[in-house]
């Protein structure tokens, strides 16, 4: 049972955290590289919850999204070592734009 849990967690973290992004990457590029594997290319969810229009995330304050990306939440890993402040800003701005806000 423990072995199964470890394997599942490894797969989740591997699928959701692939490498570093270019310093000048646009928000949509950052999303595709770091987030789409878990939250879906169109923000409809998958391993992770949906982030698009009408989702729980769409109703949360911007600070909640920033905190979650940097510190992780539940099964979601932290991206503090993958993103600088400007990249975080571009990523969250992209998600907000896609949410319709």
N, CA, C and O atoms as a GROMACS GRO file, in nm:
protein
  404
    1UNK      N    1   0.083  -0.119   0.000
    1UNK     CA    2   0.000   0.000   0.000
    1UNK      C    3   0.088   0.126   0.000
    1UNK      O    4   0.063   0.220  -0.076
    2UNK      N    5   0.189   0.129   0.085
    2UNK     CA    6   0.279   0.244   0.091
    2UNK      C    7   0.354   0.258  -0.041
    2UNK      O    8   0.372   0.369  -0.090
    3UNK      N    9   0.395   0.149  -0.096
    3UNK     CA   10   0.467   0.153  -0.224
    3UNK      C   11   0.379   0.213  -0.333
    3UNK      O   12   0.426   0.294  -0.413
    4UNK      N   13   0.254   0.175  -0.337
    4UNK     CA   14   0.161   0.228  -0.436
    4UNK      C   15   0.147   0.379  -0.419
    4UNK      O   16   0.148   0.452  -0.518
    5UNK      N   17   0.134   0.426  -0.296
    5UNK     CA   18   0.122   0.568  -0.267
    5UNK      C   19   0.246   0.643  -0.316
    5UNK      O   20   0.234   0.748  -0.379
    6UNK      N   21   0.364   0.590  -0.289
    6UNK     CA   22   0.488   0.654  -0.330
    6UNK      C   23   0.496   0.662  -0.483
    6UNK      O   24   0.536   0.764  -0.537
    7UNK      N   25   0.458   0.557  -0.551
    7UNK     CA   26   0.461   0.556  -0.697
    7UNK      C   27   0.363   0.660  -0.752
    7UNK      O   28   0.398   0.736  -0.842
    8UNK      N   29   0.242   0.665  -0.698
    8UNK     CA   30   0.142   0.762  -0.743
    8UNK      C   31   0.192   0.904  -0.719
    8UNK      O   32   0.179   0.988  -0.808
    9UNK      N   33   0.247   0.932  -0.604
    9UNK     CA   34   0.296   1.066  -0.574
    9UNK      C   35   0.411   1.103  -0.667
    9UNK      O   36   0.420   1.218  -0.711
   10UNK      N   37   0.498   1.009  -0.696
   10UNK     CA   38   0.608   1.035  -0.790
   10UNK      C   39   0.553   1.073  -0.926
   10UNK      O   40   0.601   1.168  -0.988
   11UNK      N   41   0.455   1.001  -0.973
   11UNK     CA   42   0.396   1.030  -1.104
   11UNK      C   43   0.327   1.166  -1.105
   11UNK      O   44   0.338   1.240  -1.203
   12UNK      N   45   0.258   1.201  -0.998
   12UNK     CA   46   0.191   1.330  -0.990
   12UNK      C   47   0.292   1.443  -0.994
   12UNK      O   48   0.277   1.537  -1.072
   13UNK      N   49   0.394   1.434  -0.912
   13UNK     CA   50   0.495   1.540  -0.908
   13UNK      C   51   0.570   1.547  -1.040
   13UNK      O   52   0.600   1.656  -1.088
   14UNK      N   53   0.602   1.434  -1.099
   14UNK     CA   54   0.672   1.433  -1.228
   14UNK      C   55   0.588   1.496  -1.338
   14UNK      O   56   0.639   1.574  -1.418
   15UNK      N   57   0.460   1.462  -1.341
   15UNK     CA   58   0.373   1.514  -1.446
   15UNK      C   59   0.348   1.663  -1.430
   15UNK      O   60   0.327   1.733  -1.529
   16UNK      N   61   0.350   1.711  -1.310
   16UNK     CA   62   0.314   1.850  -1.283
   16UNK      C   63   0.432   1.945  -1.272
   16UNK      O   64   0.411   2.066  -1.262
   17UNK      N   65   0.551   1.897  -1.273
   17UNK     CA   66   0.665   1.987  -1.253
   17UNK      C   67   0.780   1.953  -1.345
   17UNK      O   68   0.879   1.892  -1.302
   18UNK      N   69   0.768   1.991  -1.469
   18UNK     CA   70   0.868   1.956  -1.568
   18UNK      C   71   0.959   2.075  -1.594
   18UNK      O   72   0.923   2.168  -1.667
   19UNK      N   73   1.077   2.073  -1.535
   19UNK     CA   74   1.183   2.168  -1.565
   19UNK      C   75   1.160   2.313  -1.532
   19UNK      O   76   1.060   2.353  -1.471
   20UNK      N   77   1.258   2.391  -1.573
   20UNK     CA   78   1.253   2.536  -1.556
   20UNK      C   79   1.207   2.599  -1.686
   20UNK      O   80   1.224   2.544  -1.794
   21UNK      N   81   1.148   2.714  -1.672
   21UNK     CA   82   1.100   2.786  -1.790
   21UNK      C   83   1.197   2.898  -1.824
   21UNK      O   84   1.273   2.944  -1.739
   22UNK      N   85   1.194   2.942  -1.948
   22UNK     CA   86   1.280   3.052  -1.991
   22UNK      C   87   1.243   3.179  -1.914
   22UNK      O   88   1.126   3.202  -1.884
   23UNK      N   89   1.342   3.259  -1.882
   23UNK     CA   90   1.318   3.382  -1.805
   23UNK      C   91   1.216   3.473  -1.871
   23UNK      O   92   1.139   3.540  -1.802
   24UNK      N   93   1.214   3.475  -2.005
   24UNK     CA   94   1.123   3.565  -2.076
   24UNK      C   95   0.996   3.496  -2.127
   24UNK      O   96   0.926   3.551  -2.211
   25UNK      N   97   0.967   3.376  -2.077
   25UNK     CA   98   0.850   3.302  -2.122
   25UNK      C   99   0.721   3.377  -2.091
   25UNK      O  100   0.706   3.436  -1.984
   26UNK      N  101   0.629   3.374  -2.185
   26UNK     CA  102   0.497   3.435  -2.166
   26UNK      C  103   0.415   3.347  -2.072
   26UNK      O  104   0.446   3.230  -2.050
   27UNK      N  105   0.310   3.405  -2.017
   27UNK     CA  106   0.224   3.334  -1.922
   27UNK      C  107   0.168   3.205  -1.978
   27UNK      O  108   0.163   3.104  -1.907
   28UNK      N  109   0.125   3.207  -2.104
   28UNK     CA  110   0.068   3.085  -2.163
   28UNK      C  111   0.175   2.977  -2.180
   28UNK      O  112   0.146   2.858  -2.167
   29UNK      N  113   0.299   3.017  -2.210
   29UNK     CA  114   0.408   2.920  -2.222
   29UNK      C  115   0.439   2.857  -2.086
   29UNK      O  116   0.460   2.736  -2.077
   30UNK      N  117   0.442   2.939  -1.983
   30UNK     CA  118   0.468   2.889  -1.848
   30UNK      C  119   0.358   2.792  -1.809
   30UNK      O  120   0.385   2.685  -1.755
   31UNK      N  121   0.233   2.830  -1.836
   31UNK     CA  122   0.120   2.742  -1.803
   31UNK      C  123   0.134   2.608  -1.875
   31UNK      O  124   0.119   2.503  -1.813
   32UNK      N  125   0.162   2.611  -2.006
   32UNK     CA  126   0.174   2.486  -2.082
   32UNK      C  127   0.285   2.398  -2.026
   32UNK      O  128   0.269   2.276  -2.018
   33UNK      N  129   0.397   2.458  -1.988
   33UNK     CA  130   0.510   2.379  -1.941
   33UNK      C  131   0.490   2.326  -1.799
   33UNK      O  132   0.522   2.210  -1.773
   34UNK      N  133   0.439   2.407  -1.709
   34UNK     CA  134   0.433   2.366  -1.569
   34UNK      C  135   0.296   2.323  -1.519
   34UNK      O  136   0.287   2.248  -1.422
   35UNK      N  137   0.190   2.367  -1.583
   35UNK     CA  138   0.056   2.349  -1.525
   35UNK      C  139  -0.037   2.258  -1.606
   35UNK      O  140  -0.118   2.185  -1.548
   36UNK      N  141  -0.025   2.264  -1.738
   36UNK     CA  142  -0.122   2.195  -1.824
   36UNK      C  143  -0.124   2.045  -1.801
   36UNK      O  144  -0.229   1.982  -1.817
   37UNK      N  145  -0.013   1.985  -1.765
   37UNK     CA  146  -0.009   1.841  -1.742
   37UNK      C  147  -0.103   1.796  -1.632
   37UNK      O  148  -0.151   1.682  -1.634
   38UNK      N  149  -0.130   1.882  -1.536
   38UNK     CA  150  -0.220   1.848  -1.426
   38UNK      C  151  -0.355   1.919  -1.436
   38UNK      O  152  -0.458   1.862  -1.400
   39UNK      N  153  -0.354   2.043  -1.483
   39UNK     CA  154  -0.477   2.124  -1.484
   39UNK      C  155  -0.543   2.130  -1.621
   39UNK      O  156  -0.645   2.198  -1.637
   40UNK      N  157  -0.487   2.061  -1.720
   40UNK     CA  158  -0.544   2.057  -1.853
   40UNK      C  159  -0.500   2.173  -1.940
   40UNK      O  160  -0.485   2.285  -1.892
   41UNK      N  161  -0.478   2.146  -2.068
   41UNK     CA  162  -0.434   2.249  -2.161
   41UNK      C  163  -0.533   2.364  -2.169
   41UNK      O  164  -0.495   2.477  -2.197
   42UNK      N  165  -0.660   2.334  -2.146
   42UNK     CA  166  -0.765   2.436  -2.154
   42UNK      C  167  -0.820   2.474  -2.017
   42UNK      O  168  -0.930   2.529  -2.006
   43UNK      N  169  -0.743   2.445  -1.911
   43UNK     CA  170  -0.776   2.478  -1.772
   43UNK      C  171  -0.900   2.405  -1.719
   43UNK      O  172  -0.961   2.450  -1.623
   44UNK      N  173  -0.936   2.292  -1.782
   44UNK     CA  174  -1.056   2.219  -1.740
   44UNK      C  175  -1.028   2.114  -1.634
   44UNK      O  176  -1.121   2.047  -1.588
   45UNK      N  177  -0.903   2.098  -1.595
   45UNK     CA  178  -0.870   2.002  -1.490
   45UNK      C  179  -0.823   1.869  -1.545
   45UNK      O  180  -0.827   1.845  -1.666
   46UNK      N  181  -0.781   1.785  -1.456
   46UNK     CA  182  -0.729   1.653  -1.487
   46UNK      C  183  -0.688   1.590  -1.356
   46UNK      O  184  -0.773   1.559  -1.273
   47UNK      N  185  -0.558   1.572  -1.336
   47UNK     CA  186  -0.507   1.528  -1.206
   47UNK      C  187  -0.536   1.637  -1.103
   47UNK      O  188  -0.577   1.609  -0.990
   48UNK      N  189  -0.514   1.762  -1.144
   48UNK     CA  190  -0.543   1.877  -1.059
   48UNK      C  191  -0.681   1.933  -1.093
   48UNK      O  192  -0.739   1.899  -1.196
   49UNK      N  193  -0.732   2.018  -1.007
   49UNK     CA  194  -0.866   2.074  -1.029
   49UNK      C  195  -0.870   2.172  -1.148
   49UNK      O  196  -0.766   2.222  -1.190
   50UNK      N  197  -0.989   2.198  -1.200
   50UNK     CA  198  -1.001   2.297  -1.306
   50UNK      C  199  -0.964   2.435  -1.256
   50UNK      O  200  -0.980   2.467  -1.138
   51UNK      N  201  -0.913   2.517  -1.346
   51UNK     CA  202  -0.874   2.655  -1.313
   51UNK      C  203  -0.949   2.758  -1.396
   51UNK      O  204  -0.939   2.878  -1.371
   52UNK      N  205  -1.025   2.712  -1.495
   52UNK     CA  206  -1.090   2.801  -1.590
   52UNK      C  207  -1.214   2.871  -1.537
   52UNK      O  208  -1.242   2.867  -1.417
   53UNK      N  209  -1.287   2.936  -1.627
   53UNK     CA  210  -1.408   3.009  -1.590
   53UNK      C  211  -1.506   2.920  -1.512
   53UNK      O  212  -1.528   2.805  -1.549
   54UNK      N  213  -1.562   2.974  -1.406
   54UNK     CA  214  -1.658   2.901  -1.325
   54UNK      C  215  -1.598   2.806  -1.224
   54UNK      O  216  -1.670   2.747  -1.143
   55UNK      N  217  -1.466   2.789  -1.226
   55UNK     CA  218  -1.400   2.699  -1.131
   55UNK      C  219  -1.389   2.765  -0.994
   55UNK      O  220  -1.405   2.886  -0.980
   56UNK      N  221  -1.361   2.683  -0.895
   56UNK     CA  222  -1.336   2.734  -0.761
   56UNK      C  223  -1.221   2.834  -0.761
   56UNK      O  224  -1.225   2.936  -0.692
   57UNK      N  225  -1.118   2.805  -0.839
   57UNK     CA  226  -1.001   2.893  -0.847
   57UNK      C  227  -1.037   3.030  -0.903
   57UNK      O  228  -0.977   3.131  -0.864
   58UNK      N  229  -1.133   3.035  -0.994
   58UNK     CA  230  -1.172   3.163  -1.054
   58UNK      C  231  -1.233   3.258  -0.952
   58UNK      O  232  -1.227   3.380  -0.968
   59UNK      N  233  -1.291   3.202  -0.846
   59UNK     CA  234  -1.351   3.285  -0.743
   59UNK      C  235  -1.257   3.326  -0.631
   59UNK      O  236  -1.294   3.402  -0.542
   60UNK      N  237  -1.136   3.275  -0.636
   60UNK     CA  238  -1.038   3.307  -0.531
   60UNK      C  239  -0.962   3.434  -0.564
   60UNK      O  240  -0.949   3.469  -0.681
   61UNK      N  241  -0.912   3.503  -0.462
   61UNK     CA  242  -0.831   3.624  -0.487
   61UNK      C  243  -0.700   3.587  -0.557
   61UNK      O  244  -0.650   3.475  -0.545
   62UNK      N  245  -0.646   3.682  -0.628
   62UNK     CA  246  -0.519   3.665  -0.698
   62UNK      C  247  -0.409   3.616  -0.602
   62UNK      O  248  -0.329   3.530  -0.638
   63UNK      N  249  -0.407   3.669  -0.482
   63UNK     CA  250  -0.306   3.631  -0.383
   63UNK      C  251  -0.313   3.482  -0.350
   63UNK      O  252  -0.210   3.419  -0.323
   64UNK      N  253  -0.432   3.425  -0.351
   64UNK     CA  254  -0.449   3.283  -0.325
   64UNK      C  255  -0.379   3.201  -0.434
   64UNK      O  256  -0.309   3.104  -0.404
   65UNK      N  257  -0.399   3.241  -0.560
   65UNK     CA  258  -0.334   3.170  -0.670
   65UNK      C  259  -0.183   3.183  -0.662
   65UNK      O  260  -0.111   3.084  -0.679
   66UNK      N  261  -0.134   3.302  -0.635
   66UNK     CA  262   0.011   3.324  -0.624
   66UNK      C  263   0.069   3.238  -0.512
   66UNK      O  264   0.171   3.171  -0.531
   67UNK      N  265   0.006   3.239  -0.396
   67UNK     CA  266   0.053   3.161  -0.282
   67UNK      C  267   0.055   3.013  -0.316
   67UNK      O  268   0.152   2.943  -0.285
   68UNK      N  269  -0.051   2.966  -0.380
   68UNK     CA  270  -0.062   2.824  -0.415
   68UNK      C  271   0.049   2.782  -0.512
   68UNK      O  272   0.108   2.676  -0.495
   69UNK      N  273   0.077   2.864  -0.611
   69UNK     CA  274   0.182   2.831  -0.708
   69UNK      C  275   0.318   2.826  -0.638
   69UNK      O  276   0.396   2.735  -0.662
   70UNK      N  277   0.345   2.921  -0.554
   70UNK     CA  278   0.476   2.929  -0.488
   70UNK      C  279   0.493   2.824  -0.378
   70UNK      O  280   0.602   2.768  -0.364
   71UNK      N  281   0.389   2.797  -0.300
   71UNK     CA  282   0.402   2.708  -0.185
   71UNK      C  283   0.345   2.569  -0.207
   71UNK      O  284   0.372   2.478  -0.129
   72UNK      N  285   0.264   2.551  -0.312
   72UNK     CA  286   0.198   2.423  -0.333
   72UNK      C  287   0.073   2.414  -0.246
   72UNK      O  288   0.050   2.497  -0.158
   73UNK      N  289  -0.007   2.312  -0.273
   73UNK     CA  290  -0.130   2.290  -0.196
   73UNK      C  291  -0.174   2.146  -0.219
   73UNK      O  292  -0.185   2.103  -0.334
   74UNK      N  293  -0.198   2.073  -0.113
   74UNK     CA  294  -0.238   1.933  -0.127
   74UNK      C  295  -0.132   1.855  -0.204
   74UNK      O  296  -0.016   1.852  -0.164
   75UNK      N  297  -0.172   1.792  -0.314
   75UNK     CA  298  -0.079   1.714  -0.396
   75UNK      C  299   0.004   1.801  -0.490
   75UNK      O  300   0.099   1.752  -0.551
   76UNK      N  301  -0.031   1.927  -0.502
   76UNK     CA  302   0.041   2.017  -0.592
   76UNK      C  303   0.176   2.057  -0.532
   76UNK      O  304   0.182   2.101  -0.417
   77UNK      N  305   0.283   2.041  -0.609
   77UNK     CA  306   0.414   2.080  -0.557
   77UNK      C  307   0.433   2.231  -0.558
   77UNK      O  308   0.359   2.305  -0.624
   78UNK      N  309   0.532   2.276  -0.485
   78UNK     CA  310   0.574   2.416  -0.485
   78UNK      C  311   0.653   2.445  -0.612
   78UNK      O  312   0.731   2.361  -0.658
   79UNK      N  313   0.632   2.563  -0.668
   79UNK     CA  314   0.710   2.606  -0.784
   79UNK      C  315   0.802   2.722  -0.748
   79UNK      O  316   0.842   2.798  -0.836
   80UNK      N  317   0.835   2.737  -0.621
   80UNK     CA  318   0.920   2.847  -0.577
   80UNK      C  319   1.059   2.841  -0.638
   80UNK      O  320   1.121   2.945  -0.660
   81UNK      N  321   1.109   2.723  -0.667
   81UNK     CA  322   1.242   2.713  -0.726
   81UNK      C  323   1.237   2.714  -0.879
   81UNK      O  324   1.342   2.714  -0.944
   82UNK      N  325   1.118   2.716  -0.936
   82UNK     CA  326   1.103   2.714  -1.082
   82UNK      C  327   1.068   2.850  -1.142
   82UNK      O  328   1.093   2.874  -1.260
   83UNK      N  329   1.011   2.938  -1.060
   83UNK     CA  330   0.961   3.066  -1.112
   83UNK      C  331   1.017   3.184  -1.035
   83UNK      O  332   1.028   3.179  -0.912
   84UNK      N  333   1.052   3.289  -1.107
   84UNK     CA  334   1.087   3.414  -1.040
   84UNK      C  335   0.959   3.499  -1.029
   84UNK      O  336   0.853   3.458  -1.076
   85UNK      N  337   0.969   3.615  -0.968
   85UNK     CA  338   0.851   3.699  -0.944
   85UNK      C  339   0.783   3.741  -1.074
   85UNK      O  340   0.660   3.742  -1.081
   86UNK      N  341   0.861   3.775  -1.174
   86UNK     CA  342   0.804   3.819  -1.302
   86UNK      C  343   0.731   3.704  -1.372
   86UNK      O  344   0.624   3.724  -1.430
   87UNK      N  345   0.789   3.585  -1.368
   87UNK     CA  346   0.725   3.468  -1.428
   87UNK      C  347   0.595   3.435  -1.356
   87UNK      O  348   0.494   3.402  -1.419
   88UNK      N  349   0.597   3.444  -1.224
   88UNK     CA  350   0.476   3.420  -1.146
   88UNK      C  351   0.367   3.519  -1.186
   88UNK      O  352   0.251   3.481  -1.203
   89UNK      N  353   0.404   3.644  -1.200
   89UNK     CA  354   0.309   3.748  -1.241
   89UNK      C  355   0.249   3.717  -1.378
   89UNK      O  356   0.127   3.727  -1.397
   90UNK      N  357   0.333   3.679  -1.472
   90UNK     CA  358   0.283   3.646  -1.608
   90UNK      C  359   0.194   3.522  -1.606
   90UNK      O  360   0.092   3.519  -1.675
   91UNK      N  361   0.230   3.422  -1.527
   91UNK     CA  362   0.149   3.301  -1.517
   91UNK      C  363   0.011   3.330  -1.459
   91UNK      O  364  -0.090   3.290  -1.517
   92UNK      N  365   0.007   3.398  -1.346
   92UNK     CA  366  -0.121   3.428  -1.281
   92UNK      C  367  -0.204   3.522  -1.367
   92UNK      O  368  -0.326   3.508  -1.373
   93UNK      N  369  -0.141   3.617  -1.434
   93UNK     CA  370  -0.215   3.705  -1.524
   93UNK      C  371  -0.278   3.625  -1.638
   93UNK      O  372  -0.392   3.651  -1.676
   94UNK      N  373  -0.205   3.529  -1.692
   94UNK     CA  374  -0.260   3.443  -1.797
   94UNK      C  375  -0.381   3.365  -1.747
   94UNK      O  376  -0.485   3.362  -1.812
   95UNK      N  377  -0.367   3.303  -1.631
   95UNK     CA  378  -0.478   3.225  -1.576
   95UNK      C  379  -0.600   3.316  -1.554
   95UNK      O  380  -0.712   3.279  -1.590
   96UNK      N  381  -0.578   3.432  -1.496
   96UNK     CA  382  -0.688   3.526  -1.473
   96UNK      C  383  -0.754   3.568  -1.604
   96UNK      O  384  -0.877   3.576  -1.613
   97UNK      N  385  -0.674   3.594  -1.705
   97UNK     CA  386  -0.728   3.632  -1.836
   97UNK      C  387  -0.815   3.519  -1.892
   97UNK      O  388  -0.924   3.543  -1.945
   98UNK      N  389  -0.766   3.396  -1.881
   98UNK     CA  390  -0.842   3.282  -1.931
   98UNK      C  391  -0.970   3.258  -1.850
   98UNK      O  392  -1.069   3.205  -1.901
   99UNK      N  393  -0.968   3.298  -1.723
   99UNK     CA  394  -1.086   3.285  -1.638
   99UNK      C  395  -1.191   3.391  -1.672
   99UNK      O  396  -1.305   3.383  -1.626
  100UNK      N  397  -1.150   3.489  -1.750
  100UNK     CA  398  -1.242   3.595  -1.787
  100UNK      C  399  -1.236   3.716  -1.696
  100UNK      O  400  -1.326   3.799  -1.695
  101UNK      N  401  -1.128   3.723  -1.618
  101UNK     CA  402  -1.116   3.832  -1.522
  101UNK      C  403  -1.002   3.919  -1.544
  101UNK      O  404  -0.982   4.014  -1.469
   0.00000   0.00000   0.00000
